[in-house]
Amino acid sequence: MKKLGLLVLLTAFFVTPILAQKVQITFKVNMKVQTLLGKFDPAKDVVSIPGSFHNWLNEPPANTTKILTADANKEWYSKTLELDAGKEYFFKFNIGTGWDGKDESTDRKYVAPATNKTEEFWYNDQVATGVKSVVEFRANMKLPLKQGDLLKVPLPGKVFVAGDFNGWSTTLTELTDADGDSIYTATIDTIKSAIKINYKFLYGNKANGTTWEGDPNKTAVILDGTNKVERFFNDVNPNVQLKDGTVSFYVDMSVLEQLKVYNPAVDGLQVRGGFNGWSDSDKDRSVMIQDFLLPTFWFLPVGFVKYEVNSINSYKFFVAKKDTAGWTDGWERPLSTGGGNREFTYRGIGNQETPKVFYDDVYPGYVLTAPVSIRFRVDMRDAFDPTKEGTPMKAADKLYWISEQPLFTKLMGWRDTDDQTNFELTDPDGDRIYEGTLTVKTPGFNAFEYRYRFLRAADKSWGEEPSSFGKNAYRVRFIAMTGKNKFVQPYTAPLDKWTPKADKSDQVETFPTGYNPTNIQELETGIPTKFSLDQNYPNPFNPTTKIKFAIPADENVSLKVFNVLGQEVATLVNKQLKAGSYSFDWNASNLSSGVYFYRIEAGSFNQTRKMLLLK
């Protein structure tokens, strides 16, 4: 009897689930350098710690619960979290409680130890403890040399750096150009870290005078170790051209209105990019304007002053919802960039236009008229390989398809988090090719932006494909189509492959197979009574414009574009069309600015119109 009791006790011991050990981890971050850099104001700013341990900056829990507490000097900020020992987490420190471009540049990886612990960090790993450091000043003097004001021969002018670290002496710290590359250097090893120095470069000019950099003073925050302070003289790159200009941004919100997720009467719309600090703090440079002639069309002209010509600039559109229930993240995830930023090249002209796009690149032809299904398959063999995955997947783990498009999750009624468990893929035959069928309800659209994560059965931690803020961080797939709002059913997507790379461009589709929404589309306006060719809109344009035409009978239609010399530059349509009205969205990104002519020939009808491309 005693043996039986002992056996029962042992059995109960071994089959009772072993709960993960909880540990108290205090995260501390030093904000001194960010304060010196002017990126953090202890009097009004807060520090938060978004991470996988509490849903990043998604709610719940409330983002206010992710704020760290400042010490008396408002230098160190801390927060204690209860974590699972041995579990792997990802996090970063952030200024504020939203994604406003003030977060650390990279995610941090942390494996919780077996015992309680305090972990100290410096924001962005910029350490400054007040020790003596090495500072190398590097002045790029190509512009003064190019202008002929700084001479190398016959009597070379001398270059100096003056600042509060040397009493603003104009002769104490000389910079020299030993290798003749026009970059003058000097190294100082007496400056302590954790301070902000003020300084300027100066040189002896050809008139035997002294040329200083203009105001204000230049500054540099000194960190522990070796610091490199390198700049162009007066911050002007001699190899670039600076010009004033205006860039106009455009976005069509008709699809979001049709899907009933955007109401222009109460919801806001913004453009955000590096030119406005990725925020709406400057309303004149961020808040979009509704076109009163085309109410679903929004635009905003933004002025640029002395801005670098040919510089590449990033931006995205942002929906500021009044009611954020189910859609808290208003940043678009453009399908054309795999969720990454849109870009434009600054031209330094007064009427530059960015391409006219639909929010998220969801075209009207993608909108569903009835529920559809798509079967996904993914090769997970690399996830099981310990040489390719740090903590490899096991057969007992569960694989999930994670939508990375907030607009999609809103319409599906899912929570927009990385821990989605709405769509599980399985491997019934054990070949490590997982599969599953997703049904998309209406209102909805045909576009899928996603990655994969697996939930470990052993400790409930996640293994995931990496993502980033760069282009093609997510896959993009479509259900094949036979025309506008016409979807192939049933449909199986191309085989995906688990990847350790953030760039998934090899698994990104541009448009649905069988349907290019930027090409000709038939308008549902009935049979016209006469031939017509409308004036393109918009005009002038850059680089896309819409050309509409109508044919009252079945005809072989030719629609071509010519330059001012009469040379054909594009054939837009050359095929038999049924009687009806049509629209063609033409992209002229491969052509230069100028006047072009478009001509239609359909049976005995022909007509030519003029349009203007301005880049």
N, C-alpha and C positions, 0 to 999 in steps of 0.2 A: 504494500500500500504506500509506503514511504517512497519507494522507487517510482511509482506511478505519479505521485504528487511532484516529485523532483522533475520527472519528465515533462509534466504539464508546465511547470515553471520555466524550464529551459526552452520549451517550445514557444511559450509566450514571449520570452526574452528575445529569441532570434527572429520572430515574425513581426514583432512590434516595429513600426517604422522608426528609423533613426532620424530625429529632427535635427536640422542644421543648427549648429551652435551659434548663438548670437553674441556679437562683440560690439562694444561701444568705441567708435572711431571719431576722434575730434580732428576735423580738418581746419587748418589755420593757413591764411594767406596774407602775405605782406603787400601792402598797397603803396608803399613809400614812393617807388619809382613812378607809378602811374600818377601819383599826386604831383611829383616834380615835372612830369611830362605835360601836365595840364589835362590829362584824360580822365581824372577822377577828382571829384570835389567832396572831401569828407563831410562838409557841412550839409550837403543835400543829396549826395549819391549813396546808394546802397550796393552791397556786394552779395550776389547770390551764387548758389552752387547747383546748377542744373546737372542732372546725370541720370543714368539708367536705373539708379536705386530709387528714384521717385519721379519717373515720367518726364524727365528733362524739364522743359518749360511749358509742358502741357498740364492742364488741370483735369481732374483732381490729381494730387492735392493742390490746394491754392498756392500760387507762386510766391505769395507773401510768406509761406512757411519755409521757403528755401533761402531766406535771407540770413546772412551771417551777422554775428554781433561784434561790434567794435570794442577794442580795449580803450583805456583811458586816453591814450595818445592818438587814437584813431589811425593806427598804423597796422596793427595786426587784427584780422577779422577771423572769427571762428564759429564753428557749428559742429555739434556732436550728432552723429547718425548711428542708428542701430543696423548693422550689416550681418550677413551670413558669413561666418568664417570660411575661408578658402574659396569664396565665390569671386568671380571676375566682374568688375564694374568699369564703366566708362563715364567720365564726367569732365567738366571744365568750370573754371570760375568765370563770372560774368558781372558786368557793371549794369545794374538795373534788374528788372524782373521780366524783360522781354528781349526778343532777338533784335537788338537795335544796332548791330555791328560793333558792339563794345565787348564782346566775349573774347576769351583767349583764342589765339590763332589755331590751336590744335586741341583735339580731345586728349585727355589723360587716361591712362589705363591703370587700374588699381585692383590688386588682389587682396582681399581682407585677410589679415593675419589671424592667428588662433587666439590672441589675447587682446584686451583693450589697449589702445595706442593713440598717441597724438602725432599727427603728420603735419609737417610745416612745408609750405610752398611759397614761392615768390611769383606774383602774377606775371604770366608769360615767361617765367623763368629768368626774369631780369633782376639779378641779385646786386644789392648795394649795401654793404655793411660798414662803410666808413674807413676802409683800409686804403693805403696808398696804391694807386693803380697806374697803369701805363696808358698814355693818351698819344695817339699818332694823328697829327693834323695833316690833312692832304687837301691842298688847294688846286683845283683844276683851273689853270690860267690860260687856257686856249683862246678864250674870247679876247682878253687884253692883248695877247700876242697877235691874234688875228687882226685886231684893230690897229696894231702898230703902236700902241701906247706903252706897252711893256717891251723893252728891247733886250735881246740877248747879246747882241754885238752892236757897236764896238765896245761900249761900256755897259755891261749887263745891269739892268735894274734889279733891285733886291726885293724879295717878298718876305713879309713878316706876318705874324699873328699877334694881336694885342687883345688882352682881356682882363677880367678881374683877377685871374689866377697869377698874372705877372704885373699887376699894377697899371695895366693899359700902356705898358712900355712899347714904344714904336721901334725899338732897336734890340730888345733883349732876346726875342725868340725869332730867329731867322729860319725860313724854309728854303730848301735848295732843291734843284732838279738835277740829280746826279746822272740819270739815264737819258735825259733829253726828251722825255715824253710829255713835257709841258705840265706835269703834275708835281708841284712843289711840296716837300714834306719836312716835318720836324717831329721829334718824339720827346715827350716830357714824362718823367716818372715820379713827380712830386705832388701830383694832384690826388686828393682823397676822393673816394667814391661817395655816393649818396648825396651829391650836391649837383646843382644846375649851374654851369658856368655860362658867362656872357662873353662874347668875343667877336672880332671882325678880322678879315684879312685885309692887308694893305700892301702897296708896292710903290717903288720909286718910278715915276713916269718919265717920259722922254723930255718933258719940260723941266726936269730936275726938281719936280715937286713930289707930293705924296698923294696917291689916289686911294681913298678908303672905300670900303663897301658902303652902300647906302643904309639908312635906318629902316627898320629897327635893328638892334643888336641881334646877332645870331646866338642861339643857345644850344647846349648839349648837356644831357644828363649823364653823369659818369657812373659806370657800373664797376663791380669788382673785376679784376683781370685786365685784359687789353681792350682798349676802346679805339675805334677808328672813326675819326671825325672828318668826313670827306664831302666836299661840295664844289659846285661850280662857283667861280667868283661872281658875287652878286646874285647867285642862284639862277643864272641864265645859261642854259645849255647852248653853247655855240653851234651845235649841230642840229638844233631844232628851230622851227619857226613858230612864233607865238602870234595869234590873231584873235580879235574879237569875232563873235559869231552868234547865231541863234540856231538851235536845234529843236524841231517840233516832234513830239511823240504822239502816236496814234494807237488806239485800241478800240475794237468793236465788241460791245457787250451784249449783242443781240442774242447769242446762244445762252448766256447766263440768265437773261430775262426770260427766254423761252422755257428754260428749265426751272424758273421760279425760285432761283437762289439769290438773285440780285434785284433789288428794288431801288432805282435811281432817285426815288422821292425821299428815301431815308438813309440809304447806304452811300458811303463815300468811295471815291476811286482816286488812286494816287499813282505816280510814277516815282520810283526810288532808285538811286544809284550812287556811285561815288561822287558825282557832281553835286549832290545835296546831302551827303552824309548818310545815305541809306535811311533817311527818316523824313518825316513831314514837318520838321521844325521850321522850315522856310516854306510857308504855304504857297507863295508865288512860284516856287520852283518844284512843287510836288503835287499839288491838288489839280486834278484833271478838269477840263471844261467840257460841258456837254454841247454838242453841235445842235443848234435849234432847228436846222434843216433836216438832219438825220439824227434823231434823238438817241439812237443806240450807239452812236459814234462819238468818241471822246478824244480830245486833243489837248496839248499843252506846249506852247513855245517857251523855251528856256534859254536865257541869255548866258553867254560865256565870255569872260573878259580875260584877254591875254592868255589864252589857253593853247596848249600845245597842238599844233596841226599834225594830223595823222596819228594821234594817240588813240589807243583802243580803250573804249569806255563801256562799262557794264551797267545794266539796269534790269529792273523787273517792274511789273505792274502789281499793285497791292489793293485789295478790296478791304475797306474799313467798314465792316458790318455793324449795323446798329444792334442787331440781335445776334450774338455770336454763338447761340446754342447750336451745337453740332458742327460749327465751323469757326474755330478760334484762330486758325492760321490763314491770314488773307494773302500771303505771298503766292504768286502763281508759280507753277512748275511747268514751264513751257515744254511741250512734247518735242519741239524741234531741237531742243538742247538737252534732252534727257533729264529735265529738271533743273539744269544749270541756268546761269544768267544769260540774258540777251546782250548783244554787243552792237556798238556802232563806232565807226571811225570818224573822228572829228575833222571837218574840212575847213573850218575857219571862214564860213560864208554866212550871209545874212538870212538864208532861207533853206537851210538843210533840213531834210525830213528823214525820220526813221521809217522802216517798213510798216505798213498798216497791217496789224495782226488782230487775231481773235485772242481773247484771254485764254491762256493755257494752250493756245493753238488748237482749240476744239472748234472745228468748222461746223456750219449748219448741217452739212451732209452727214455728219457723224451722229446726229441726234436720233435716238431710237423711237420707233413708232410702236413697238411691242417688245416684250422681254426677249433677250437673246442669251445664248450660252456659248462658252468657249472652253475648250479642254486644254489645260496646261500640262506640260511634261518637263521634268528637269533631271538631268544627269547628276546624281549626288555622289558619284564614286570618289571624287577628290575630297569631299567633306569627310569621308570615312578613312582617308589616308593620313596616318599620323605624321608623315613627312611633309604634308601640305596643309594640315590643319592642326594648330597647337593642341587643342582638346577636341579630338575627332568625334564625329557623330557615331552613335550606336544605334542598333536596330530598334531599340525600345524608345528612342527619341522621336518627337513629333515635328514634322516639317510644316511651316506655314508660309503662305503667300502674303506678302506685306505690301499694301498699296501705299505709295509715297506721293499721292496726289490728293491734297485736302478736298478739292472739288468733288472727286470721285467718292471719297469716304463719306462726305456730307450726303450725297444723293443715295448712297447705299445704306445710310443709317448706321455706319460704323463709327467707332471712336478713332480719331486720328492720332494713334500712338504707334510706337515701334513694337509694342507687345500685342499686336492684333492676333486674335485666334479665330477669326471669322471664317477663314478658308484654309482648310488642312488638305495637304496632298499625302497620298499613301503609296506604299510599295507592296501590293498584294502578292507579287510573284518573287520577291526577294532579289531582283536584279539591280537594285539601287537606282532604278529609273522611277522617280516618284511622279504621280499623276493625280489630277483632280479636275472636276468640271465646275466652273463658276457661272452662275446665272445672274445676269444684270437686269435689274428691273427698270421700269419707267416711272418717272422721268429719268433718263440716263443717256449715256453716249458711248460710242465705240472708240475707246482708247484706254490702254492699260499701261500704267507707269508703276514699276514695282521692283522689289528684290525679295530674297528669301532669308528666313531665319529658322533655326531649329531649337526646340525646347528640350533641354537635357532631362531625361527621366530621373537621373541619379540625384541631382541637386536643384533642379528647376531653374538653372541658369540658362542663358541664351548663347547660341553660336550664330553668328551672322555674317553676311557678306558686307564688306565695308561700303560706306557712302562718303560723299564729300560735297562741297559747295561748287565743285567744278562741273564741266559739261559731262553729260552721259553718266552721271552717278547712278542712274536707275535704268532698267530695261524699258523699252517702249515697244508694245505689240498692238496689233489691230486684228479684228475679225475681217476676213476678206470680204470685199463688196463687189456688187455688180452694177452699181450706180448710186446716185444720191439717195441716202436713207434706205438702201437695199443691201441686206447682209446675208452672207452665205451661212446656211444652217443645215446640218450641224457643222462645226468648224473646230479644227485642232491647230493650235499655234505651233510654230517651229520649235524644235527641241531646245530648251534652255540648258545651260551648263553652269553648275555652281562655280563661282569664281572668287579668288582672294583679292581681286583688283577693285579699286574704286571706279575706274573707268570701264564702263560696260558697253562701249561703242560698238563692239562686235556683236551685240545682241539688241541692237536698236533698229527699229523700222522707221522709215521716213513717212510713208503713207500706207493706207491699207492696200493690199494686193487687189488690183482691178479697179481702183478708184483713186484718182488724184484730184483733191478738192480745189486745186488752183487752176485746173483746166476748165474746159467748157461745161456749163451746166444748163440744163433745160429749165426754163421758168414756167411755173404752173399758172399761166395767165390766159389759157385758151388759144385758139387758132387766130393769128392776126389776119387782117383784111388786106394788108399791103406790105411790101418790102420796106425795111428801114434799117438805118445804121445810126445809132445814137452817138453823141459826143462822149468820149471817155470821161470817167469820173474816178478819182479827182484829176484835175488838170490845171496846173502842172502837177507832176507826180514824182515819187521816188520810193522804192523802185517799182512798186506795183500799182496797177490801175485796172479798172473794170471797163470792158467794152461790151455793149449790148447790141444785138441785132435781131431782126425778125424776118421770117420768110413765110408767105401764105401758102406755099405748096412744097412738096418734097423736091429738093434740089441738091445738086452737087455744089457745096459751098467752099469758096477759097477766101481766107482772111489772112492778109499778109501785111508786114510792116516794112517800110522803106525809109532810108535816110534822105537828107536833102540833095544828095547826088543821084537819087533814084535807084540806089543799090538796095536789093532786098536784104534785110537783116534778120527777119524772123518769119516763119510760117506758123500761124497760130491754128488755123483750121484748114484742112484740105480733105474733105470727105462728104459723103452723102448724108444729109440730115433730113429728118421728117419736118413737116410744116410745124412751126411753133416759134416761140421767142427764146433767145439764148443769151447767156452771159459768159464772158471769158475773162478770167483774172490773169493778166499778163505781168510777168516779173521781168523787168529789164535790168537786173543787177549786173549783167555782163556787158552793158553798153554805157557809153559815156554821155554826159549831159548834152542836150541839144534838141532841135526840132525833128520830129519824125512824123511820117504819114502812114495811116493804116487804110487799107483798101479792101472792100468786099466785092466779090463777084459771085452771083448766084443766078443761074439761068441768064436772062437778058438784063438783069439788074446789076449795076455796079455803082459804087460811090466811094469817095475818098474824103477822109477828114484828117485834120492836123492835131498833133499833141506835143506837149513839151515835157521832156525829162530833165529834172533839176536835181543834182546830187550835191 
